[in-house]
Amino acid sequence: QVQLVESGGGLVQAGGSLRLSCAASGLTFSSRNMGWFSQAPGKEREFVAAISWIGSSTYYADSVKGRFTISRDSAKNTLYLRMNSLKPEDTALYYCAAGPSSRSASVAPNEYHYWGQGTQVTVSS
């Protein structure tokens, strides 16, 4: 069974940093596009960042560009999201997701096939 498990969330003050991790089992996710999405209560799931398998191209939402960095460690089968300069509006449940293998990762949630259950990030002001 494919499983993605997020960790690393928590409560931080504005301006602080976190590193989220997504550990995969049941598949080799380094052969797939991978993404991070966020969802606040009552809101739609939103794109945060993605990395393609072919070429390892990275993509970021405008709201996080310059603050967040997506990366992966193929040997550990783990995806990361380094979050710097956190803002209260970053508060959400953060999900990792696995999609197809391509040169250009999608920003659309429905393009991803497997999802974790999320890790909570709360940023206080």
N, C-alpha and C positions, 0 to 999 in steps of 0.2 A: 504494500500500500504506500502511495506517495504521501509524504508528510513534510510540511514546512513549519518550523517552529521559530517564532521570533522571540528575542530577549533583548534586554538592555534599556528598556524604558524606565521611567521614573519621574520624580518631581524635582524640577530645577528652577532656579530663578532666571529671569530674563537676562540674556547675555551669556548664559552658561552653555555647556556642551554635553552631548551624549553620543554614544556610539551604539547603534542598533545592530544586532546580528540576526541572521536567518540561517538556521541549520537545516539542510535537506537530507532526507533519507528516502529510499525507494526509487531514486533516480539520480543521475548525475546532472545537476543543474547547470554546471559549467558548459554544457552543450546547448543551453537554451538562453534566450533572452530572459532577463530578470528585472523586476521592477519593485518599487516601493510606492504604496498608496496610503492615503490618510483618510479618516472618516470621523467627523465630529457628530455627536448625537443630533438626529433630525436632518442631517445634511447628506448630500451625495458623496460617494467615494471619489476622491480626487487624486489625480496623478501627482507624484512627488519627484521621482527620479527613475531612470531605467538604464540598463546597460545591455548592448547587443552581444550575442555570441560571436558572430562573424565581424571581426574588426574591433570589437570591444568599444564601440562608440557609446558615449554617454549622453544622456538627455535629462534636463531639469526643468521643472516648473519655474516660471518667472519669479514666483514668490520666494524660492529657495536658492536661486542661482547665486553663486558666490559664497553661500553659507554652508550648503550641504555637499557632501561628496559620496558618490556611490562607488563601491569597489567589490571585488570578489576574490576569494582564495580558492582556487580549484583543488588544491591538495587537501584542504579541509572541507570542501563542499559547502562553503559558507559564503553568504552575501552580507555586506556591511553597508550601513548608512552612517557616515560621520556627520553630526549635526552641530554646527557652531553658531554662535550669536543667536541663540534661540529667542523667539518672541512669544508672547502670550497667544497670538493667533496660530502658532504651530501646535497648540494643544489639540490632541486627537488620538485615536487609536490607529497605530501604524501597522500595515500589513505588507508582507512580502508576497510576491507572486512570480510564477514561472510561466513563460510563454513559448512561442516557437523559436526556431533557430533561424536568424536572418541577419542582414547587415544593418537594419534599421529597426530599433525597438519601438513598439507602439506606446502611445500615451493613453490609449483607451482601455479601461478595465476589462471589457468583454473580449479583448484579444489575448488575455491570459487564461491559462488552463487550470492552474493549481494555486491555491491560496493557503496561507497560514491563518491562525486564529487571532493574531494581532498582539501588539504590546502597547501599553498606554504610555503616552508622553504628556506630561502636564507641566506647563511653564507659568510660573507666577510672576507678577509684576510688583 
